[in-house]
Amino acid sequence: MEKMMYAEMNVFCMLIVFILALRILHSYRSSRQETLLSVYLCTILFCASDVVWCFMEGRVFQTARVLNYFINALYFALSALCAYFVICYVENVIKARWIRNKKNYTYAFLPALLVIVLAFASIATDWLFSIDEQGFYHRGPLYPVQPVVCCAYLVSASVHALILGKRAPAYMERETDYTVASFAIFPVLGGVGQVFFPDMPVLCPAMTLALVIIFINLQDGYITRDALTQVGNRYRLMSHLEDKTVKYRNGREGALYLIIMDIDHFKQINDSFGHVEGDRALIQVANAMKKSCRDKGGYAARIGGDEFVIAMEADGPERVEAMIRAVRREIAAESKNDAFHLTVSAGYAKYDPYGMSISGLIAAAEKMVKTLKAENVDYIIALGHIGVDESSPVTSDEII
């Protein structure tokens, strides 16, 4: 009865992961999602091997012991492969430097390879496990190698994601890093539980829960991220601003600023060079904003058409103006080889926690951008004031 419940739980997990894998399989897949799909497929096979083990345990017939050895070897090998693909996925998401060198993937695979070799060698040596004459599984002298290797993969990935998440200046990057960090935590807890409670279905449900969380995070990314530029969309911006403004209404120190940037003559770029080049111009501006936000802190979003926004906390307008200059420099670098001259108009507004709404903050910043465009002058703009900042001017040469 207990084995039947064990098997049923794992079959249920397999079905959930299989459905999620199908959704990824039939959608556009980046290299990151290809790696995630490998995690899903390994998990399905891992759970399947665990189900077969339930029915093979204690069975005695002519080839039962050989099959039992093979199924257990497959179980150990797949657990190592799952852990390896998890660390590859997590490190890919957090953009770790080591993944840029393809050779490092081989080095990272060596611990998993060790477990795989030991697993299948155990058929003859009983190093990781053994099967007695009655068909029952027993742990071997080198059994600890498998959980140590798997936990080392997962813990290192989780810790690295947490460290980078804490350092990340951009809100979306922090959120992503923390999410993938939790992805590694659940299998670790499940693996530890499986070590101490080998007769309970712990690891497969823990792995399934982690994969469901990641899938939800992917779907959330589709909903809240602009598909073309991969910055936040208007929905995500409003959610972000809601979180921030609540804190300032509750007495948080400092100031919240909203920068709005419009691409100059964007319609002419589309008409003269085509919509493909127009899309590329949008991506270039978004890339410039993302890089500047990583360096100086802030949250970048596209709220429609050629209109982009950066929400940032700053101790004064000087930092906001520095952000605008940084974005313009990055745009210049991104588009220096283009046939068209990519420029942006920018203005900003400061949030007033005493009576100002989010829509009011956006409207104030938009009004300032329209004003400077109409007068064809690059103003330094702050809420309640329009004028040229003589002490730190933004010259026409800087209007990239």
SULPE-V403608 format. One record per residue. PHI is phi as a letter, one per 30 degrees, with the letter a starting at -180 (999 if undefined). D_LAST is the distance of its C-alpha to the last C-alpha in Angstrom with 1 decimal. Layout:
<<PHI & D_LAST> <PHI & D_LAST>>
This chain:
<<999 & 71.5> <d & 68.9> <d & 67.8> <d & 67.4> <d & 65.2> <e & 63.2> <d & 62.8> <d & 61.9> <d & 59.2> <d & 57.6> <d & 58.0> <d & 56.2> <d & 53.3> <e & 53.3> <d & 53.0> <d & 50.1> <d & 48.1> <d & 49.1> <d & 47.7> <d & 44.4> <d & 44.3> <d & 45.0> <d & 42.0> <d & 39.7> <d & 41.5> <c & 40.9> <b & 37.2> <d & 34.1> <b & 34.4> <d & 31.8> <d & 33.2> <d & 33.2> <d & 35.3> <d & 37.5> <d & 38.4> <d & 39.1> <d & 41.3> <d & 43.3> <d & 43.9> <d & 45.2> <d & 47.5> <d & 48.8> <d & 49.6> <d & 51.5> <d & 53.6> <d & 54.0> <d & 55.4> <d & 57.5> <d & 59.1> <d & 59.9> <d & 61.6> <d & 63.7> <e & 64.7> <e & 66.1> <d & 68.5> <d & 69.3> <d & 70.1> <i & 73.9> <d & 74.6> <b & 77.4> <a & 77.9> <e & 77.9> <c & 74.2> <d & 73.1> <d & 72.6> <d & 70.6> <d & 68.3> <d & 67.9> <d & 66.9> <d & 64.3> <d & 62.8> <d & 62.5> <d & 60.9> <d & 58.4> <e & 57.7> <d & 57.0> <d & 54.8> <d & 52.7> <d & 52.2> <d & 50.7> <d & 48.6> <e & 47.3> <d & 46.4> <d & 44.6> <d & 42.5> <d & 41.7> <d & 40.3> <d & 38.3> <d & 36.8> <d & 36.1> <d & 34.5> <d & 32.4> <d & 31.1> <d & 30.3> <h & 28.6> <d & 31.1> <d & 30.5> <d & 34.0> <d & 33.6> <d & 31.2> <c & 34.3> <d & 36.7> <d & 39.7> <d & 39.2> <d & 40.1> <d & 43.5> <d & 44.0> <d & 43.3> <d & 45.8> <e & 48.6> <d & 49.9> <d & 50.0> <d & 51.8> <e & 54.3> <d & 55.1> <d & 55.4> <d & 57.8> <d & 59.9> <d & 60.0> <d & 61.5> <d & 63.6> <d & 65.1> <e & 67.0> <c & 69.2> <c & 68.7> <i & 68.2> <d & 65.5> <d & 63.2> <a & 65.7> <b & 69.2> <b & 71.1> <d & 74.8> <d & 77.7> <d & 77.5> <i & 73.9> <c & 72.2> <d & 69.0> <b & 69.1> <d & 66.4> <c & 66.7> <d & 66.5> <c & 62.8> <e & 61.7> <e & 59.5> <e & 57.2> <d & 55.8> <d & 54.8> <d & 53.5> <d & 51.2> <d & 49.9> <d & 49.4> <d & 47.7> <e & 45.1> <d & 44.5> <d & 44.6> <d & 42.2> <d & 39.7> <d & 40.1> <d & 39.8> <d & 36.7> <d & 35.0> <d & 36.2> <d & 34.9> <d & 31.4> <d & 31.4> <d & 32.3> <d & 29.5> <d & 26.8> <d & 24.4> <d & 23.3> <d & 26.0> <d & 26.1> <d & 26.5> <d & 29.3> <d & 31.0> <d & 30.9> <d & 32.2> <d & 35.0> <d & 36.0> <d & 36.5> <d & 38.3> <d & 40.8> <e & 41.1> <d & 42.8> <d & 44.9> <d & 47.0> <d & 48.4> <d & 49.2> <d & 51.2> <d & 52.8> <d & 53.7> <d & 55.3> <d & 57.2> <d & 58.4> <d & 59.7> <d & 61.9> <b & 62.8> <d & 63.2> <c & 65.1> <c & 62.4> <d & 59.5> <c & 56.7> <d & 54.2> <d & 53.5> <d & 52.9> <d & 50.6> <d & 48.6> <d & 48.5> <e & 47.3> <d & 44.4> <d & 43.5> <d & 43.7> <d & 41.3> <d & 38.7> <d & 39.2> <d & 38.7> <d & 35.5> <d & 34.3> <d & 35.2> <d & 33.5> <d & 30.4> <d & 30.7> <d & 31.3> <c & 28.6> <c & 25.8> <d & 23.5> <d & 25.0> <d & 22.0> <c & 19.3> <i & 22.0> <c & 20.7> <d & 23.0> <c & 23.8> <d & 24.8> <e & 28.3> <d & 27.4> <d & 25.0> <d & 27.9> <d & 30.3> <d & 28.1> <d & 27.6> <d & 31.4> <d & 32.2> <d & 30.0> <d & 31.1> <d & 34.7> <d & 34.5> <d & 33.1> <d & 35.8> <c & 38.3> <j & 37.3> <d & 34.7> <d & 33.2> <j & 29.6> <b & 27.0> <c & 25.1> <c & 21.7> <b & 19.9> <c & 16.1> <c & 15.1> <b & 11.8> <c & 11.8> <d & 10.0> <d & 9.7> <h & 12.5> <d & 13.6> <d & 17.1> <d & 16.3> <d & 14.9> <d & 18.2> <d & 20.4> <d & 19.2> <c & 18.8> <j & 20.9> <d & 20.9> <d & 20.9> <d & 17.4> <d & 16.4> <d & 17.9> <d & 16.1> <d & 12.7> <d & 14.2> <d & 15.5> <d & 12.3> <d & 10.7> <d & 14.3> <d & 14.6> <d & 11.6> <d & 13.2> <d & 16.6> <d & 16.0> <d & 14.6> <d & 17.6> <d & 20.0> <d & 19.0> <c & 19.0> <i & 21.0> <l & 20.4> <b & 21.0> <c & 18.4> <a & 19.5> <c & 18.8> <c & 20.9> <k & 20.8> <h & 19.0> <c & 15.2> <c & 15.7> <b & 15.3> <b & 16.8> <b & 17.2> <c & 20.6> <b & 21.2> <c & 24.1> <b & 23.4> <d & 25.6> <l & 23.4> <d & 20.2> <d & 19.0> <d & 18.6> <d & 16.7> <d & 14.2> <d & 14.1> <d & 13.5> <d & 10.4> <d & 9.0> <d & 10.4> <d & 9.0> <d & 5.3> <d & 7.0> <d & 9.0> <d & 6.8> <e & 5.9> <d & 9.6> <d & 10.7> <c & 9.5> <d & 10.0> <c & 13.4> <d & 12.8> <d & 14.1> <c & 11.5> <c & 7.9> <d & 6.5> <b & 4.5> <b & 6.5> <c & 8.9> <b & 10.8> <b & 14.3> <b & 17.2> <b & 20.9> <c & 23.7> <d & 26.7> <c & 30.0> <d & 32.8> <c & 35.3> <j & 35.3> <d & 31.7> <c & 31.4> <d & 28.7> <d & 28.1> <d & 28.0> <d & 25.3> <d & 23.1> <d & 24.1> <d & 23.2> <d & 19.7> <d & 19.3> <d & 20.9> <d & 18.5> <d & 15.4> <d & 17.6> <d & 18.5> <d & 15.1> <d & 14.3> <d & 17.7> <c & 17.4> <h & 14.0> <b & 13.4> <d & 11.2> <d & 14.4> <d & 15.4> <c & 17.6> <b & 20.7> <e & 23.6> <i & 26.0> <a & 23.7> <b & 21.0> <l & 20.0> <d & 17.8> <d & 18.3> <d & 19.5> <d & 20.3> <b & 16.9> <d & 14.5> <c & 10.8> <d & 10.1> <d & 8.4> <d & 7.1> <d & 5.4> <d & 3.8> <d & 0.0>>
